Amino acid sequence: MRTGSPLAGLVAVALTVTAVAAVRAQSAVPPDRHVVRVDGHPLTVWARQPPVPRGAVLLIHGRTWSSLPDFDLDVPRLQRSVLTSLVSRGLAAYAVDLRGYGATPRDATGWLTPGRAAEDVQEVLAWIAERHQGLPPPAVVGWSRGAAIGMLAVQRAPARASSLVMFGFAFEPGTRFAEATPSISPARQRNTADAARSDFVSPRVTPPAVIRAFVDQALRADPVMVDLRGDGEFSELDPTRLSRPVLILYGERDPTVTAAHATRLAAAFTNAPARLVVLPGADHAAHLENTHDLWVRTVDDFVSGR
């Protein structure tokens, strides 16, 4: 019995090509830039969204680089924008530049603490929810240090988020985070190309074009490192206090994540459904490399409740 026809196959291929072309066309258009004021301070929030979103996601960048290189990377002939890929799956995608990063200025202190960052995230979540009334609260997706900030924000204000994705970060439950001794004044150290390349550790999943694009766009967005202090505030992180579904996601080649820590952390979320996913062959920048599509699909499946 024939189950298909050459014509049907050609139509399917045409539709796929059309969808890919549409995604690339959207990537060529800059994301929308919004300003959310928190205690009078302007936070830049970048956004892409479909005509009728079925959900919303807030992305939080890591320690060194801001949202555009991390989540809206422009790579010639390759689709690596997380914002665009999430939009293609029906999600409104937002990414915040925390204080001192990207298009958000430092505040008067010159420093950024975990607590301050978490409070800003909470307010941005409320702003997104106001824009998408009738949808569930936004999901939070944090990368590396952004995952710790996301967990702190969701732990403190669970009603503002529907779920939490902790990407590229895991810690031993019960850890007391060290309080580093900062200099008297912010150092304002310049970022380097070597620092921008450092997250790409596996040649098997790292096209040279991605590294070149990231180095260029990261240094343009963040020429000076943000000065951090107050890391002891992360000691507040407590898996038993989280009540929203959690996904711990990391690449099997990620040098920053210990498998044992990730396994024990997933088990420690006793009051929230927790899922642990390891991406084969991926490293710390799995969302930007050849594992991009798998990363996006994994995040979408989780935040969509699949």
N, C-alpha and C positions, 0 to 999 in steps of 0.2 A: 504494500500500500504506500502511495506517495504521501509524504507528510509536509511537503513544501514544494516550492517552484523556484526556478532561477529568478523570476521577476520579484518574488517575495524577498529573496536574498539581496537583490540589488536595492530594493526599497529600504531594507534594514541598514545596509551599508550607507546609503544616501542620508538616512536619518542620523546615523552616527556621525558622519562627516559634518552634517549641518550643526549638530549639537556641539561638536568640538570647535567649529568655526565661531559659533555664538559665544562660547566661553572665552576664546581668544580675543574676540572683538570687545567683550566687556572688560577684559584685563587691560586693553589699550586705553581705556577711559579712567582717569584718576578717581579714586574713591571719594565719596562725600566727606567733607570735614565739618565736624560740629564742635562747639565749645560748650562744655558743661561746667558751671561755676560751683565750686564747693568751698564754703567759708570764704567766698569772694575770690578764690583763686581759679584761673581758667585752666581746665583740663581739655586737651584735644582728644576727640574720639573720632576715629575713622570708620566709615560704614559703607557697605554695599548691601543691597537688598533686592529681592525679587518683587514683582508687582503685588503678589498676594502671599506673604510668607506664612509658613505653617509653624514657625517657631523662631526663636532668637538665641544668639550665642554671643557672649562677651569673651574676647581673647585678651590674655594678659601676658605681656612679654617678659623676658628674663632679666638677668642682672645688668647686662652691658648694652644691649641694643634695643631700640624702640620698635613700635608696631609695624611701620611700613616695610623695613627690610625683613622683619621676622614673619609677617603675615600677609604682605602684599608684594612679594618679590617679583620684579619684572625680569624674566630671563628670555632672551631671544629664542624663538621657536620651541620653547618649553612652557608648559602651564605649571607654575609654582606658587600662584597666589592662593593662599588659604581662604581669604575673603571671597574671591571669585568662585572657588570650587564649592564652598558651602552654599553660596547663593544658587549655584546650578542645581543644588539638591533641595532647594525650597526654603532655605534658612536665611533670615536676616542676620548678617554677620557684622559685628562691631569689634573694634580693637582700640584700647585706651593707651595713650602715652602718659605714663605716670610722671610725677613731678620731676622736672629736669631732663626728661627724655624726649627726643624727637621735637615735636612742635609745642610741647608743654614747657613753660619756663619753670625754673626753680622757684621755690617760695623764699620768703625773706630769711629763713634760717640757713639756706644753702645746703641743707641735708635732707635725706629721705629716710624715714624709719618704717619698719613693717606695719606698725599700727596706723600711721598716717596713710600709707598706701592702701591698707585694707578699708579704711573709712572712705577713701576716695572711690574705691571699687564699689562699695555699697551704694554710694550716691549715684554712680553711673548706672548700676543695675536698676535703681528706682527710676532713673530717667528713661532707660530703655523700656521698662515695663509700661511707663506712661505713654510711650509712642506706640505700643503694641497692645492696647487694651483688648481683652478677649482671648489673648494667647496665654499659655502658661508663663511663669516668670522665666527670665533668660537662664540658659545654662552658662556655667563658668568654665572656661578652658584656659588653664595656666601652664606655661612652659617654664621648666627649671625653677628659678626663684619665683617666677610668676605663679607657679603651682602652690608654693607655700603661702604666698600672699592671697591667692584665691581661696585656699582652705581656711585661712584666718578670717577672711571676709564672710564666707559661708557659715563658718562655725559661729561667728558673732551675730549674724543676721540671716538665719536660715530661710525666712519667708521671702527673701529677695531673690533666691535662686531656685531653679528646679532640679539641678544636678551639678556635679563637679567632676571635671576631668583634670587629673594631675599627671601631666605629661613631662617625662624626663626628670622626675624628682621623686625620691622616696627616702624616708628616714626611719631609723629604729624607734619604735614606739617607746615613749618615756624619755627620749633624748632631751637633755638640757642644752640648749643652743648657747654657744659662747658669745659673750659680750665683748666685741673687739674694742680696743682703746683707740678712738679716733684722734687725729691731729686737732689742734685747737681751732683751726679754720679749714674749710674744704680745700682739698688739694687741687681739684680741677685738672686732673691728669689727662693728657691727650690720649685718645684711642689710637690703635695701630692696625695696620693691615694684617699682621701676624695674629692679633687677637681676633680679628674678624674671620680668619681662616680656621681658628682653633676648634670650632664645633664640628668640623667636617673631618671625621677620623677614618672613614672606611671608603677606600677608592672604588670598591665594588658598587656602591650606590651613590657615588658623588661625581656627577659630570663636571668637568672643569668649567663649563659655562656657568653653572650654578655658583661655584665659588667666586668666579670673577664678578658676577653680578652682585653677589652678596657683599663682597669686600667694598666695591664701589658705592653701593647704596647705603650700606651700614655706616661707612665713614662720612658720607655726605649727611646722613640723618643725625649721627651722634659723634661729632668730632671730639667731644670732651666727655670723659666718664662722669657719671653721677656719683656723688659722695654719699655713702650709706653709713648709718650708725643705728644702734638699738637692736642688733640682731638677737639679743636675749629675749626680746618680745616674742620671737618664734617659739619659745618654750611653752607658750600658751597653747600651742597646737596639741589637740587631744582627740584621737579618733573616736573615742566613746561619746564625745559631745556633738558629733556630726549626725544629722538626721536626714540628710539628702543623699540620694544614690551617688556612688563614687566610682569612677573608673581610674585605675592606676595603669598608665600606658607608657611603655618605653621600648627602645630598640635593643635587640639582644647584644649589640656591640657598643652600647652606650657606656662609656667609662665612668660616668658620674652616678650610675645607679647600681647598687648591689642587689642581686636577685634575692638573697636571703632577707634583706631589709624590706624589699617590695612585698614579698610573700607574707612576712610577719605584719607589715602595715595593713595589707588587705584584710588579714584575719582580725585585726584590732578594731575594725569598724563594726562594733557589735550592735549598734543601734541604727545602722544604715546598710542597705544593700551595697555590696562592694564587688567589683569585677576587676580582674587583673589580666591584662593583655600584653604580650611581648611580641613585637613586630620582627619577624625573621630578617636577618641581614641588616637591619637598620641601626643607626647610631643616634647621637644626641640631637641631630637636626633632621629627624625622619620626615617631618612635614615638608621639607624643602627639597628632598632628594628623590631618587627613583622610587621611593616608598611613599611618595606624596599621595597617590590615589588610594592606597591601602589605608594610610593614616586618616584621610578625610572620610572614607567609608566607615572606618571603625568608630570615629568620633560621632558621625551622623547616626549610625545605628544605636549608639549608646544614648545620646541626648534625645533621640526620637523614641526611645523605649523599646527598641527591637532587640 
